[in-house]
């Protein structure tokens, strides 16, 4: 809509239809200057959008130097009208600038403390990007309701994005917004300041340039910018506006971060669909190409999609659009048609491809000389403080947690791991993790910078972002053991907010959980924190009480959990049992806790319904704890491995007892005799069938232990000359099957 040589183009941020109409209008108007809603002090950065090295999606970032947490974002996609306006201006040598409040003033006029100016705190679909929410109703929703639509998204798509004959769109939008704003009354002070600043900038440009001007802004602002205001009144509104020293830059952004579902108030429902609309703008086969994309994704996932099914889906989508009185099939019609024709009516299958199609996986690129983003800037400060230089080649780093510098380095690397930036990888996990020393392997990868930018949604500093991301993961954790691992990560990375949130969630989850495997799996990470908390100056009293409760509850649930399990479930429970037992030994809990644990193991061993593999594991743990004597254990093995026991059950009990504990056979004659008696009872075929089981047991022995086992069975003078097929005097079973067993042990030793 043109007024006094100035044309106002009310757009929807990230609307491909708006972008297409805007480019067409600019081409017809040929303005000498293009004025865009955005922070005026970022105007020098605007031409960078047209750089050949700039690949959207990207975001303009602004943050105060004294408080990086107050970061604002202005994302741009390929289909954003503002981005296309900048490209047109640079290509046509028109002046290009932002006209909204400067970023420093915006940050100084922020909402009350706690209302962070991030993607999660943005306005409705027609409001500015990166700003505090305007307290107005959704104008698009209001227009949609008046037109009989259920939501504003569908209305805007029909009228603007996919309308084959849109007509004078910008004039119609301006008239509609004028009518809406007349019923709104007074607007918020901050909003009034913004519009006053834009009017002043437009007036200044009108004096500066001789020729037509184009103003590109959110549709809601058009009536206010066209309304006559005196320069004096606008200046009065801006009098005394706050100032803060800020830094501005571009950073790579991602397609999904343009979505409303990711908390971006000025976003769109389906960025992937919007990109498709932009790239197929003016083509008549947009629906067909979209269905082809769906088929490509499905075929890549192994689903057979026929051409006939695609044709049927396209016809159905057109029929749905006609029934719903829409000009063209939208992504809703194409989705419904696909579910019917391609997914056999299974909506769950659509969920497999929905995110990939509707959100996309685009990652932007920025020119190499672009200033740094807040998280990268904060990382560089931390790297300097830690005296750690990022290098592409791997190098080892040993960290002593007893020193301030070592603890600082460890904390930084753990926080980066929380953010998915695996610059450092622990190489001694399971051995010295949590002790006073850690060993890391460092190697920097270029994509880590992108991951840091992606994590800006959680916070602008390493600490804040790691806290934010962990808190989100804690909220989404479905199991007790997953929560315990997240709490361990939070405490290890010295993230106090996430630690508090995780402990509260863990206590609540523990109060309602009776799943034995979850309870047992949650014990090791918590035990690590308690045992080695001193190294990280961690308060462990609250954790200790919770851990005792988990051990006792797990002990009570254990006998029931061990009943009638299949092979996979039995192996999982055995692994959890061994890890939990090691953790319990580590923390040395009170005697009543140990007694509850051992009582649970004894109940498993005594129950006739306990799965043999788990029962064997329980027997070994009781033996190690001194609750079963050597003689009692030998008698137990002789009974459980006797010829009267089915071979499958005997083998499972044997594996459960000796898995990870094969060294017991070296020096325990009673156990060795029981095993000898069992092996002697096996015929040649059964013995050969159980060689893989014996191999698994012996695989945990190193070469010296295997040699000692051979010597214990065959005598110290035994040897394994090439071609030996019979054993000297020794155990009956070992002698009977010596040819195969010797090869097995020798082979293990050769690879030890």
N, C-alpha and C positions, 0 to 999 in steps of 0.2 A: 504494500500500500504506500503510495507516494504522497509526500506533503512537503511543499516548499523546496523541491529539489532533493529531498531525502526520502529514500524508499526503505520501509520497515518490513523486515521478513521475520515473522514470528514462527519459530521452528520448534520441533521437539528434539531434545538432545538425543543423539544416536538413533534418529529415525531415518532409514534409507529413503523413504518416500520424500521426506522433507529435504534430504540432501539432493536428490535428483531434481526436485522442483526448484531448489535454490540455485543450483548450477545453471539450469536453463534460464532462470530469471536474471542472474548476473550476466550471462552471455548476451541477453537482450538489452539489459540496462547499460552495460559497459561503464560501471562507476569508476571514478578516479581514486576513490578510497573505500576500503571495506572496514567497517567498525564492528567488532565482535564482543559480545558479552564475555567478560573475563577480566582478571586483575590487570589494571592498567600498567603496573610496573613490570609485568611480564611481556609487554609488547616487543622488546628487543629479541625475545626468544621465539616469537611467532613465526618468522621466516624459516626457522629451523625445521618446522613441520614439513616444508617442501624439499628438504635435503634428500638426495638420492639414498643416503644411508639411514633415513628415518623410515622404519617399517612399523606401521600401527598394528595392534593397539599399543599406544604409549600414553603416558600420563604426565601432565605438568604438575610438579610437586612444589609446595611452598611450606617452609617451616621457619619459625623464629630461631635465631642462633642460640638464644638463652634457654629455649625450651623445645627441643625437637619433638616432644610428645604432641605438640599442637600442630601437627602436619595437616595440610589441606591437599586434596587431589582434584585434578581436572582431567579425566580420561578422554582420549580421542580414539575413535575407531575409524576404519576405512570408510564406514558409512555414516560417520558423524557429520552433520551439516557444517559445523565450525571448521572441521578439518578440510572439507572440500572447498569451503570459502577461502581458507588460507592458501590452498593449492592454486585456486583460480587467481587470487590476487597476485601471488608471486609470478605465476606464468604470464599474467597480463600487465605486469609492472604497475599495479595499483598500490597505493599506500595501504598499509595493513597495521592495525593496532587494536588492542583491547581497550574497553571504555568503562569497565566496572570499577568498584572501589579497589584501591591498591591492596595488595596482600597484607602489608603491614597494618593498614587500618582495619582490615577484616579481622585479623588476629587479635588486635587490641580491643575490638568490639565483640568478642566472642560471647557465647551463651554462658550462663553460670557454670561454676566449676563442676566437672563431672559430665558435661555434655560435650564430649570430644568431637572435634570437627573432622571426622573421617567419613569413609564411605557409608558407615552405618548411621550417620547423622545428616543425611541429605534430604532435600525437599522432594516434592512430588514430581511427576514426569515432565512438567513444563517449567520447573524452577531451575535455578542456576546449578552448576556442578560445583561440588566441593564446599557448599555453604551450609550454614546453620539452617534448619528447617524453617520455612515461613509458615506462620500459623494461619493458613488459609485452607479452604476446602479444595478437593481435587477438581480443577476446572474441567479436565477431560472427562472425568467420571460424571460430572454434572451434565455436560453436553451429551454424553452417551445415554444417560437415563432419559433425557428429554427426547432422544431419538428412538427410544425403546430398546436399547441394548442393556445387557446385564452388567457389562464392565467397559471401562474406557479403552482398554487395550484393543478389543475387537472393533470398536467404533473407529478409533484412530487408524487402524489398519485398513478398514474398508474405505474411509473417506480420503485418507492421505497416502498411505503406503502402497495400496494396491488398486486404487481407483483408476480405471482405464481412461476416464475423461474427467480429471479433477476440476477443470475450469480455473477461475481466479482464486486459487486456494488461499493465498496470503491475505487478500482483502476479506475473504469470508472468515478466516480465523480471527483477524483483528476485530471484525464486527461482533463475533461471538464472545470474544474475551471482554470487549467493552461492555456488553450486556451483563456478563457475569460479574464484572468488577463493580458495576453500579449497585449491585445488591450486597456487596461485601462490607461496605462501610470503611472505617479507618483501617489501614494496614499497620503492621508492626513497624516500630521505629527503624530498626535495622534495614528492613525492606525499603522504607521510604528514603533512607540515606543512600542506598544503592542506586535507586532510580534517579535520585537527584544528581548523583555523581555522573551517571550515564548521560543525563540531559545536558549537563555542563560540558562534557567531553564532545557530545554531538554538536553543540553550539560552537565550540572552539574549532572543530573540524570544518564546520560550514564556513567560518571566516577564513580558515587557512587554505581550503581547496576551492578551486573554480571548476565546477562540474558536478555531476550527480554523485551522491553518496549512498552507500548501502549499509544499513544497520541490521546485523544478524543477532537475534536475542531469543530467549525463551518466550513463547507465545503470550504468556501471562503478562509480560512487561510491556508489550506493544502499546496498549491504550495509555499507560502512564507516561511513556516516552513521547507520545504524540500530543498529549495534553499540554496546553500553554502554562508555563510557570516562569516567574521572573527569575532572572539570574540571582538577584539578591535573596529571594526566598530559598532557592536551592543552596546557596552558599551558607545561609543561616543554619540550615539543617546539618551541614557538615562542619560547623564551627566546633573547634575543640576535639575533633576526632583523634583518637589515640594513634600512636605510632610505635612500631617495634621493628628492630632490624631483622630482616628476613633473608633467607636464601631460597632461590628458585632454580629449578632444573627440570629436565625430562628424565623419565626412567621407563624401561620396558614394562609393559602391562600385559595382561592375559585376557583372552576372550571371556572366560567364565566370570572374571571380575567386573565385567560390564553388565552382569545380570542382576535383576532385582532380588533374586533369590540369594545372592551373596551379600545382601545388606546395602547395596548401592541404590540410594533413593531416586537418583536420576537415571537409573538403568532401564533396561528393557527385559522382557520376559525371556526372550530367546535370541541371544547375540548371534548364534550360528545361523538362525533363520534370517535375521536382519542382514548378515553378510551375504547370504544367498540371494536375497531380494536385490541388494545393491549390485551384485555381480551379474544378475540376470535382468537388470532394469531395461525395460523396453522389449524384452524377448517374450514371445508367446508360449514358450515351452518351459517356463519356470517350474511348473508343477511336475512335469515329466522329469526334469533334471533333479529335482528334490527326491522324487521316488527312486531315481537311479542311485542317488547317494545312499538312501536307506538300504537298497539292495546290495550295494558295494560293502557297506558295513556288516550286513548280515552274512554275506558270503565269506567275508574275512573271518567271521566267527564260526564258520563251518555249516551254515544253514543253506539249504538248497532253495533258491528263489527262481521261479520260472518267469519267462517273458510274459506268458499268458496271465500270471498272477499280477504282474506290474500293470498290464493293460487294464485288468479288472479293477485294481486299486485306483488308477487314474480316473476311470469312469465313475466309480463310486464317490471319489472326492468331489468331482464336478456336480454330481447329483446332490450331495450333501450341501454344497455351497448354494445351489439353486433353492433347495428346501429352506435353508436358513437365510435366504435372500441376501446373499453376499455376492459381490461382483466377481470374485475369483476364489478358488480354494485357498484358505489360509493354512498355517501349519496345524491348526486344530482339525480341519477337515482331512488333511493329508495323514495326520496321525490316526484318526478314527478309521479312515479307509485302509490304512496299512495294517492296523490291528485286525481288521476283518478279513482282508484279502491275503495278507502276507504272514500274519501271526496266528492264523486259525482262531481268531477271537481271544487269544491269550494276551491280556494287557500286561502281564508280568514280563513277557518277552520284550515288549516295547521298552520297558525300564532298562534293559540291557544296552540299548543303543541311544536312549533319550539324551543323556548327558553329552555324549560324543557329537550328536547331531545338533541339538538345540543350543548347547553352551559353546561347543567348539573347543579346540585345544591350541589356539593361536598364542604365540609369545612374540611380543614386539621387539624391535631392535632400535637402538639409538646411535647417532654419530659418535665416533670414538672421543671427540673433544667435548662432549657434553659434561657439565658438572655432575658431581656425584649425588646419589640419592641418600636420604637420612640414614638408613640402616648400613649402607656401605660406608658412609662417612663415620658412623659410630664404630663400625668394625675396624676401620683404619686407626681410629684413636686407641681402641683396645689393643690392636696389634702392636702399636708403638709402645704402649704402656707395658705390654707383656714381652716386648722385644722378640716378637715372632714375625718373621718376614714370610709372606706367602710365596711359595715356590711350586713350580709345576712338577719337578722331580720328587720322588718319595725320599723322605729323610726321617730318621727315628728321633724321638724326643722322650727323654726320661724325666718324669716330674716327681719331685719330693713334696708331698702335701704338708709337711711340717714347716716349710718356709712360706712366707707371704707370697713371694713371686711364683713359687710352684703351685700354690693353691689358686692364685689368680689365673694362671695359665690353664689349669685343669678346669676351673669354673667356666672360662671362656669357651673352651673346646666342647664341654658338655652342653652349654647353652646353644652353641651352633648346631650340635647334633639334634637337639630338640627341634630346631628350625629346618632340619633336613639338609643342612650345610655340613657335610661330612668331611670337612677339611682335615680333621684329625680322626683317626680310627684306632681304638684301643686294641693292642695286640696281645694283651695278657688277660682277657676276659675269662673269668672262671678260676684264675689263679691268684692274682694280686689285686683285683678290682676292689676298691673300697679300702685298701690298706694304705700305708703311708707312702707308697710309691706306685706310680702308673707309668706304663710304656705306651707311647702313641706312635703311629706312623702318619706323617703329615704329607699331604699332596693337594695343591690347590687346582681346582678345575674352573674354567671360564663360566660354566653354567651356574656356579654358586652365586654369582652376582644377580642373576635372574631370580634365583630362589629367595635371595634376601629381599628383593623388591616385591616379590609375591607375598612375602610375610609382613609387608608394611601394613596390611590390613589388621594385624594383631598389635602393632605398635611400632614406633619409629626408632627405638633403640634395641640393641640385642637383648637386654634384660626384659624390657617391656614386651617385646614381641614373643620371646620364649615363654614368659608368664602367660600371655594371652593365648598362645597356641596350645599350651599344655592344659589350661583351664577349659578350653573348648574340647580337647580330647578327653579330659576327665568327665565332662558332661555327657559325652557320647559313649563312654566305656560301658560295655554291656555285662562284663563279668568281674568278679571279685579279684581274680588274679591279674587281669588287665589293669584294674585300678591300682593294685599294689605295685605293679611295675612302673606305672606313671608316677606314683608317689615317690618311688625310689629315684626316678629320673629328676623329679622336681627338687628333691633334697640334695641329690648329687650336684645339681646345677645351681644350687643356692638360690632357688626361686621361691621366695617366701609366700607370695600370693597363691601360686599354684600348689605349694605344699599345704597351705591351710585349706584350700578348696578340696584337694585330694584326700586329706585326712578326714575331713567332714564327710565326703562321699563314701570313703572306705568304711567308716564306722556305721554309716546308715546302711550300706550294702551288706556289711557283715551281719547286722542285726536281722536281716531278712533272708540270708543265704543258708541253704542246707546242702548245697551241691558239694560233695566231698572233694572232687577233683579241683574245683575252684578254690576251696579252703586250703588244700594242701599246696597248690601252686602259688598261693599268695604268701606262704610262709618264707621261702628263701629271699625274695627281695627285701622284705621287712627285716629279716634277721641280719642281712648285710648292713642295713642302715644302723641297726642297734649295735652290732658288734664293732663296726668301724666308724661310728658316729663321732668319736673323739677327734679323728683326723680332720673332719669338716666342721667341728664345733657344733654338732647337731644335738638338740634337745631330744632325748629318746624316751622319757618317762611315759608320755602319752602313747607312743608306739609300743612300748614294752607291754603295757596292759592289753592293748588290742591284739598283739601277737599271741599272748598267752590264751586269750579267748579263742582265737582262730585255731590254735593247736588243739585245745580241748574239744571244740566243736567238730574239728576234723577227725579227732580220735573217736568220737561218738558215732559219727557217720560212716567211718571206715568199714566196719564189719558188714554193713548193708551194701555199701558201694562195691565190695569185692565179690558179690554173688553173681554167678552165672553170666560172666562176661565173655564177649567174643575176643578173638586174638588181638585186634587193634585196641579195644578198650582196656584189656588187661595189660598190654604193654604200656599204654599211657598212664595207667594207675600205678604200675610198678615204678616207672620213671619218676612220677611225682612223689611216691613213697620214699625213694632213695634220696632225692633232693631235699625233701622236707626233713628227713632224719639227719642229714648232714647239717642242715640249718639249725635244727634244734640242739645238736651237739655244739654248734658254734656259739649260740647265745647262752648256753648253760642255764636254762630256766629253773624255777623253784621245783622242789621234789614232787609236789602235787601235780604239776604239769607233766613232768616226766612219767609219773605213775599213770596218768590218764593216757598218755601216748603209748606206753608199753602195754597197758590193758587193751587198747584198741588193736594193737598188733597181735596179741595173744588170742583175742576173739576171732580174728581172721584165720589164724592158724588152726584153731579148734573147730571152726565151723565146717561141716561136711559140704556146705554149698559154696564155699569160697573157691574161686577159680585157682587152679593149681599154680599158675605162674605167680600170682599175687601171694598165695600162701607160702610158696618157696621163698619169696622176697621177705615176707614177714618173719619167717623162721631165721633167715640169715641176720636180720636186724636184731632180733631177740638174742641170738647167739653172740653177736658182737657186743651187745649191751650187758652180757653176763647173765641174762635171764634163762638161758639154756646152757647147761654144762656141756663139755665136750662129749661125755658119754651119752647124755640125753640127746644131743644132736646127732651123734652117730647112730643111735637107735632109731631116731626119727627118720633119718635118711634111709636106713636099711628097710624101715617099714614102708615109706613112701615110694621107694625105688624097687620094692620086692616084685617077684614075678607075678604076684596076684594083682598088681596095679596095672591098669591099661598102659601100654607103652607111651601113648600120647600124653597121659596125665603125668606119668613118671618123668618124661622128658621135660614137660613144662615146669614141674616142681624143681627139677635139677637146674634148669636154666634160671628160674627165679632165685634160687639160692646162690648159685655160683656166678651169675652174670655180674661182672665188675668185682668179683671176689675169688677168681680162680687161683690166686696165690695161696689161698688157704690149703689147697691140695699139696703144696710143697712141704709144709711142716706139720700138718695135722694128720697123723696116721689113722685116727679113727674115721675121719671123714673120707680119707683116701681109701680105706678098706670098704666103707659102705658103697662108694662109687665103683670100686673094683668088683664088688659082688653084683652090682646092677649090670655093669658091662658084661660080666661073665654070663649073665642070664640071656643076653641078646644073641640071636643067631646072626650069621654073617650078613644076611640081607638087612636085618633091622639095624645092625651096627653101621653098615654103610649108609643107611638112610639117616642116621643120627650124626654122621660126620659134620654136616653143616652146623649143627647145634654145638658140637664140641669145638668147632673152629671159632664160633662166636664167643664162647667162654674163654678160650685160650688167647683170643685176639687182644684181650686187655693186658696180657703179660708181655713184658719186654723180652728181648732176646736172652738176657741173663736169667730171668725168672723161668723162661721155658727150658733152658739148659738145666737149671736146678730141679725143675719138675721131673725131667727125664732121669736125672741122677737119683732123685728120691725114689722113683719107681723102680729103676733098673739097677741101682747101686752106683757108687761113685766111679767105678771103673768102666761103666758102660760107655760105649761110643757108638757113633752112627756111620760106620764105613759105608762106602757106596755099594749098593746092591744088597744090603742087609735085609733079610726078610723074616727073621725070627729073633726073638728076644732072649737074652740070658735069663737066669733065674730072677723072678720078681713076681709081681701081682699076676694072678691067673688071667684076668681079662686083658690086662696090658700085654701079657705074653701071647695070648691067643690071637689078638688082633694087632700084634705089634707092627706088622708090615705097613698097614695103612696108617696106624697111629703115629709111627715114627716119621713117615713121610709128612704127615700133617704138622707135627711139632717142628720138624726140621724146616719145612717150608715156611712156617710162621717165623722161625728163628732167622731164616735167611732174609726175611723181609722186615725184621724187627728194627 
